[in-house]
Amino acid sequence: MILNWKRWGAIVLLFPFALLSLEGIFRLANPPALRYYRDVKLLHAYHQEYGVTLAPNESRFVRHYADLWQGQFTTNSLGLRGLEEPIPEKPKLVCLGDSLVMGFGVSDEDTFCSKLNGYEENGTEYQSLNFGVDAYGSLGSYKRLKDLSDKIPNIKKVLFFISPNDFTMPDELRAQGILPDDENDALHENDLEWKNKFRVQFELTRVSYLLQALKLAYEQTKVKWAQTKYVMKMDSNQITESPLQYLKEAFIIPVKKLTCENSDTFICPTPIPNLQIQCSDTPINTNDLEPLPETTTRAYDKMIQFSKDKGFEFIPVLLPMQIEEVYCRQLGKYNQLGNYALRAKRYLESKNIRTLEILPYTDKMCGREFTIHGKTKKAGIQDYYIPGDGHLTKLGNLWASESIRSALKDIK
């Protein structure tokens, strides 16, 4: 009996020691595979109204775990990306949206919102401020606008960048349990128990490297399992419906024909590897599209009314966020991934809100000269988006800022 108590006592004493040792090992080793997630976690802080915000006065050099991008990430005293503080007497132009707006992929000075600083209209020069935070839906954007507008004077223009992730999700991802941001917001908006659990896990994983690593491993395991179940289901359906086709695709790999092209010939757009892009000759009839979800329209209505009450000029921006849409545009065709913009535009126009459409300005992408790794080359559309990531490159952010400036003046 005494031996059993001693054994259990030793286990109780050794367990915390083992956890502390693992925590120390993770912090000292700082493995590259986890460093990106750790840096991003520490850039964020908990917010009781909209869950997650950017931590104030942070400065970190962030390198993507797959080396897709790297850049300096700095926040000011209000938790806005960039070093510049709001200048009280200057009119403000604010950028509101998700990670694309926040500027994942580039350093502080290269985000398109930063490059909009000094925008001039009718003799008035604006200071641009970046309200963007990753993983926000429409409702989160409204809450952030409402929160920050009480702290920052002289806001005049609100550029709200509409993301397809807010209310659309491909069927294969939805089948894996991945939902649009607005649907997630609707599920948890009034769930106090979920919010309390979220806060506890957020704060604990922010403090502990070990807990964050365990949480990340758990989440990735869930995603992999969901993907495996989805693939198994698709394979089972194909075996049942067309067994010969399944056997052909499973065991016979077609030989790819290599074509030699003149490397001096500039072609844009060029076919994009690993993407089976389907373009249509005619745009879809907007009447055939589903209406926006209730959570999305409610958030839009709140932003519209709040902007009217505060005297802001509310400008929803439809910035093409998926390269497939741009590719088809260059061919004079259309891609269904742009349907989210048509749905949002239809609703906003029913509220007499005019949208800022940036897709036409993609016509200026092809052939633009830029310098990369010390060499000057002509840009194709792939040079504007980070491959495998979807965020804008340095060139993409420059193009976006120039296009937004032009579009703002064109609608006047």
Residue pairs with C-beta under 8 A, 6 or more apart in sequence:
19 210
22 210
23 208
23 209
23 210
26 34
26 209
26 210
26 213
27 209
30 38
32 65
33 65
34 65
34 209
34 212
34 213
34 216
35 63
35 65
36 62
36 63
36 64
36 65
37 65
37 212
37 216
38 209
38 212
39 60
39 61
39 62
39 63
39 73
40 62
41 205
41 206
41 212
42 55
42 58
42 60
42 206
43 54
43 55
43 58
43 60
43 62
43 73
43 75
44 52
44 53
44 54
44 55
44 133
44 206
45 52
45 53
45 54
45 55
45 56
45 79
45 206
46 52
46 53
46 199
46 202
46 203
46 206
47 53
47 147
48 199
49 143
49 147
50 136
50 139
50 140
50 143
50 144
50 147
51 140
51 195
51 198
52 133
52 135
52 202
53 79
53 133
53 144
54 75
54 79
54 80
54 81
54 102
54 133
55 75
55 79
56 75
56 76
56 77
56 78
56 79
57 75
57 76
57 77
58 73
58 74
58 75
59 72
59 73
59 74
59 75
60 72
60 73
60 74
61 70
61 71
61 72
61 73
62 70
62 71
62 72
62 73
63 69
63 70
64 70
64 389
66 388
68 105
68 386
68 387
68 388
68 389
69 104
69 105
69 106
69 386
69 389
69 391
69 393
71 103
71 105
71 106
71 107
71 108
71 110
72 107
72 108
73 81
73 107
73 108
74 81
74 82
74 83
74 108
75 81
75 82
76 82
76 83
76 84
76 85
77 85
78 85
78 86
78 148
78 151
78 152
80 129
80 130
80 131
80 148
81 102
81 103
81 108
81 111
81 113
81 114
81 130
81 132
82 108
82 109
82 111
82 113
82 114
82 129
82 130
83 108
84 117
84 127
84 129
86 92
86 127
86 129
86 152
86 153
87 127
88 153
88 154
89 154
90 125
90 126
90 127
90 154
91 124
91 125
91 126
91 127
91 154
91 156
91 157
92 126
92 127
92 128
92 129
92 152
92 154
92 155
92 156
92 157
93 116
93 119
93 126
93 127
93 128
93 129
93 156
93 157
93 159
94 128
94 129
94 130
94 131
94 145
94 148
94 152
94 155
94 157
94 158
94 159
95 101
95 112
95 113
95 116
95 128
95 129
95 130
95 131
95 132
95 159
95 161
96 131
96 132
96 141
96 144
96 145
96 158
96 159
96 160
96 161
97 131
97 132
97 136
97 141
97 160
97 161
97 162
97 163
98 132
98 133
98 134
98 135
98 136
98 141
98 161
98 163
98 165
98 166
98 181
99 132
99 133
99 134
99 135
99 391
100 132
100 161
100 163
100 319
100 321
100 390
100 391
100 392
101 113
101 130
101 131
101 132
101 161
102 111
102 130
102 132
102 133
102 134
103 110
103 111
103 112
103 113
103 114
103 130
103 132
103 391
103 397
104 134
104 389
104 391
105 386
105 389
105 391
105 392
105 393
105 394
105 396
105 397
106 392
106 393
106 394
106 397
108 114
110 394
110 397
110 398
111 130
111 397
112 392
112 397
112 398
112 400
112 401
112 404
113 128
113 129
113 130
113 132
113 401
114 128
114 130
115 397
115 398
115 401
116 126
116 128
116 401
116 404
116 405
117 126
117 127
117 128
118 125
118 126
118 127
118 128
119 125
119 126
119 128
119 405
119 408
120 126
121 408
121 409
121 412
126 156
126 157
129 152
131 141
131 144
131 145
131 148
132 161
133 140
133 144
135 181
136 144
136 181
137 165
137 166
137 167
137 180
137 181
137 182
137 184
137 185
137 295
137 296
137 299
138 166
138 167
138 181
138 182
138 185
138 295
138 296
138 299
138 300
138 303
139 182
139 185
139 189
139 295
139 298
139 299
139 302
140 181
140 185
141 160
141 299
141 303
142 299
142 302
142 303
142 306
145 158
145 160
145 303
145 306
146 306
149 155
149 306
149 310
149 312
155 310
155 312
156 312
156 313
157 312
157 313
157 315
158 303
158 307
158 312
158 313
158 314
158 315
159 315
159 317
159 356
159 404
160 303
160 314
160 315
160 316
160 317
161 316
161 317
161 319
162 316
162 317
162 318
162 340
162 341
162 344
163 181
163 321
164 321
164 322
164 337
164 340
164 341
165 180
165 181
166 180
166 181
166 182
166 296
167 180
167 181
167 182
167 183
167 292
167 293
167 295
167 296
167 340
167 343
168 180
168 339
168 340
169 178
169 179
169 180
169 183
172 230
175 226
175 230
175 233
176 223
176 226
176 227
176 229
176 230
177 222
177 226
178 223
178 226
179 187
180 293
182 293
182 295
182 296
182 299
183 293
183 295
185 295
186 293
186 294
186 295
188 194
188 195
188 198
189 295
201 215
204 211
205 211
205 212
205 215
206 212
235 246
238 245
238 246
239 246
261 267
266 367
266 378
267 380
268 330
268 365
268 366
268 367
268 378
268 379
268 380
268 381
269 326
269 327
269 330
269 331
269 366
269 380
269 381
270 380
270 382
272 323
272 324
272 327
272 382
275 323
275 324
277 324
277 327
277 328
277 335
278 335
278 336
279 327
279 328
279 331
279 333
279 334
279 335
280 328
280 333
280 334
280 335
280 336
281 333
281 334
282 334
283 334
283 342
284 334
284 336
284 339
284 342
286 342
286 343
286 346
289 339
289 342
289 343
289 346
290 343
291 297
291 343
291 347
292 300
292 343
292 344
292 347
297 347
300 316
300 347
300 348
300 351
301 351
303 314
304 314
304 351
304 353
306 312
307 313
307 314
308 314
314 353
315 354
315 355
315 356
315 408
316 344
316 348
316 353
316 355
316 356
317 355
317 356
317 358
317 404
318 341
318 344
318 345
318 355
318 356
318 357
318 358
318 359
319 358
319 400
319 404
320 326
320 329
320 338
320 341
320 358
320 359
320 362
321 390
322 335
322 337
322 338
322 390
323 381
323 382
323 384
323 385
323 390
324 335
324 337
325 335
325 337
325 338
325 359
326 359
326 362
326 365
326 381
326 384
327 335
327 381
328 334
328 335
329 335
329 359
329 362
329 363
330 362
330 363
330 365
330 366
330 381
338 359
341 357
341 359
344 355
345 355
345 357
348 354
348 355
349 355
354 411
356 404
356 407
356 408
356 411
357 407
358 400
358 403
358 404
358 407
361 399
361 402
361 403
361 406
361 407
362 381
364 399
364 403
365 379
365 380
365 381
365 384
365 399
366 379
366 380
366 381
367 378
367 379
368 378
368 379
368 395
368 399
369 376
369 377
369 378
369 379
370 376
370 377
370 379
370 383
370 395
371 377
372 383
379 395
383 393
383 395
383 396
384 392
384 393
384 395
384 396
384 399
385 391
385 392
385 393
385 396
386 392
386 393
386 396
392 399
392 400
